[in-house]
């Protein structure tokens, strides 16, 4: 007998201080938040809790999805490493979606949208999306992604007209945004729903960092290395 959950998507979102894990499929939409900053040890335990509660098994999962960032470099790597390992072990697909795309997905369809994610260091990650169907696989990205001060983001985005702001950056820098801006974390369930719209055309499980790593800022890019050169 085939499992009723064999087309489930398991989504792991660990790019912000508040993370979440979700299972999504036919007749199934559950999510559990994680408040701990250190997501690494928690993400597998929370996923197992959801599997136990729903009767879904790892073999039922068709796609393991991660938040690609931008966000915490460590958090991005935690989710990407987890979905790749789980996909390898089970034979499922692994994918990742931009967290800015996830915030744009399902938002009001008649407004220009600017997701903003707290990037620390007095900056936010942001992008601007054109109006479009709220349940489309992806709105049209028209500007960004950027890592800028909240004030600079508002200046750039507002030049396009009426813009709706949403994301954790709103709460972090509230005074910079209009009063109708909505503070919201990236949610694993929204990530799973966006992945579901892709059908079989899932995206690669790769990171979207936007900001260079601290080592790159301090020391520059590492020199290119040709492994064959040492053999010649």
C-alpha positions in Angstrom: 0.0 0.0 0.0 1.4 3.4 -1.0 1.8 6.0 1.6 -0.6 9.0 1.3 2.4 11.3 2.1 4.8 10.2 -0.6 4.9 13.6 -2.3 5.7 15.6 0.8 8.1 18.6 0.8 10.2 19.0 3.9 11.4 22.6 4.3 14.1 23.8 6.6 14.5 27.6 7.3 17.5 28.5 9.4 18.7 31.8 8.0 17.4 34.0 10.8 17.5 33.8 14.6 14.0 32.3 14.6 14.0 29.3 12.4 11.3 26.8 11.4 10.7 23.3 9.9 7.7 22.4 7.8 6.1 19.4 6.1 3.8 20.2 3.2 1.9 18.0 0.7 -1.6 16.8 -0.2 -3.7 17.2 2.9 -0.7 18.2 5.0 0.6 21.6 6.1 2.5 21.6 9.5 5.2 23.8 10.8 7.3 24.1 14.0 9.3 27.1 15.0 12.8 27.0 16.6 13.7 29.9 18.9 17.3 28.9 19.5 20.0 30.8 17.6 22.0 27.6 17.1 19.9 25.8 14.6 22.4 23.0 13.7 21.6 20.6 16.6 17.9 21.4 16.6 16.9 21.1 13.0 17.1 17.3 12.7 15.3 16.9 16.1 12.4 19.2 15.1 12.1 17.5 11.7 11.9 14.1 13.5 9.2 15.4 15.8 7.1 16.5 12.8 7.6 13.2 11.1 6.6 11.3 14.2 3.5 13.5 14.7 2.2 13.2 11.1 3.2 9.6 10.3 5.3 10.8 7.4 8.6 9.0 6.9 11.8 10.2 5.4 11.2 8.0 2.4 7.9 9.8 1.8 9.6 13.1 1.3 10.0 13.9 -2.4 11.9 17.2 -1.9 14.0 18.6 0.9 14.1 22.4 0.6 16.3 25.0 2.3 16.2 28.7 2.6 19.1 29.9 0.4 19.5 33.2 2.1 20.4 36.0 2.2 20.8 35.8 6.0 23.2 34.4 8.5 26.0 32.7 6.7 26.1 29.9 9.3 22.3 29.5 9.1 22.3 29.2 5.4 25.0 26.5 5.5 23.1 24.6 8.2 20.0 24.2 6.1 21.8 23.5 2.8 24.0 20.9 4.4 21.0 19.2 6.0 18.8 19.0 2.8 21.7 17.8 0.7 22.6 15.1 3.3 18.9 14.0 3.6 18.4 14.0 -0.1 21.5 11.9 -0.7 20.5 9.4 2.0 16.9 9.0 0.7 17.2 9.5 -3.0 14.9 12.6 -2.9 15.6 16.0 -4.6 17.3 18.9 -2.8 16.5 22.5 -3.6 16.8 26.0 -2.1 14.9 29.2 -2.6 15.8 32.8 -2.1 14.4 34.0 1.2 13.5 37.3 -0.5 11.5 35.3 -3.0 9.8 33.4 -0.2 8.7 36.6 1.5 7.4 37.9 -1.8 5.4 34.7 -2.4 1.8 35.0 -1.3 1.9 38.8 -0.5 -0.7 41.3 -1.8 -0.7 41.0 -5.5 -1.6 44.6 -6.4 1.4 46.3 -4.8 5.1 46.6 -5.5 6.8 44.5 -2.9 10.1 45.0 -1.1 11.1 42.1 1.3 13.6 43.3 3.9 15.7 40.9 6.0 17.8 42.1 8.9 21.4 41.9 7.8 22.9 43.3 11.1 25.6 46.0 10.9 22.8 48.6 10.4 21.8 47.1 7.1 19.1 45.0 5.5 19.0 42.6 2.6 16.3 43.7 0.2 14.9 43.4 -3.3 11.9 44.9 -5.2 9.3 42.7 -7.0 6.7 43.9 -9.5 2.9 43.3 -8.8 1.7 39.9 -9.9 -0.4 36.9 -8.9 0.2 36.0 -5.2 0.4 32.3 -5.9 2.8 32.5 -8.9 6.0 30.4 -8.8 7.9 33.7 -8.6 7.2 37.3 -9.0 9.3 39.4 -11.4 12.4 40.7 -9.6 13.0 44.3 -10.8 15.7 45.5 -8.5 18.3 44.0 -6.1 19.1 42.0 -4.2 20.9 44.6 -2.2 22.5 44.9 1.2 22.1 48.5 2.2 20.9 50.7 5.1 17.1 50.6 5.6 17.0 54.3 4.7 18.7 53.7 1.4 16.5 50.8 0.6 13.4 52.9 1.1 14.8 55.7 -1.1 15.5 53.3 -3.9 12.3 51.3 -3.6 9.9 54.3 -3.2 11.2 55.7 -6.5 9.1 52.9 -8.1 5.9 54.2 -6.5 3.8 52.6 -3.7 5.8 49.8 -2.2 4.8 47.3 0.5 7.6 46.3 2.9 7.7 43.0 4.7 10.3 41.0 6.7 12.4 41.0 9.8 14.2 44.1 8.7 11.1 46.1 9.4 11.2 45.4 13.1 14.9 45.9 13.3 14.8 49.4 11.8 11.1 50.3 12.3 11.6 54.1 12.1 12.9 53.8 8.5 9.8 52.2 7.1 6.2 53.3 6.5 3.7 52.5 9.3 2.0 49.8 7.2 5.2 47.8 6.8 4.9 44.3 8.3 7.5 42.6 10.4 7.7 38.9 9.6 10.3 36.1 9.6 10.8 33.9 6.7 8.6 30.8 7.3 9.4 27.3 6.3 5.8 26.6 5.3 5.9 29.5 2.8 9.2 28.1 1.5 7.6 24.7 1.0 4.5 26.2 -0.7 6.8 28.1 -3.1 8.7 24.9 -3.9 5.4 23.1 -4.6 4.6 25.6 -7.4 7.9 24.6 -9.2 6.6 21.1 -9.9 9.5 19.0 -11.1 11.6 22.1 -12.1 13.2 22.5 -8.7 16.1 24.9 -8.4 19.7 23.9 -7.3 20.4 23.7 -3.6 22.8 26.6 -3.6 23.3 29.7 -1.4 22.4 33.3 -2.0 24.7 35.4 0.2 24.6 38.9 -1.3 27.1 40.2 1.3 30.7 39.0 0.9 32.1 36.8 3.7 34.0 38.6 6.6 37.2 36.9 5.4 36.7 38.3 1.9 36.2 41.8 3.3 39.3 41.6 5.4 41.7 39.7 3.1 40.1 39.7 -0.3 39.3 36.7 -2.5 41.5 33.7 -2.2 43.8 33.3 -5.2 42.6 30.9 -7.9 44.1 27.5 -7.5 44.7 25.0 -10.3 45.1 21.5 -8.7 46.7 20.2 -11.9 49.5 22.8 -11.8 51.2 21.1 -8.9 51.4 17.9 -11.0 53.2 19.5 -13.9 
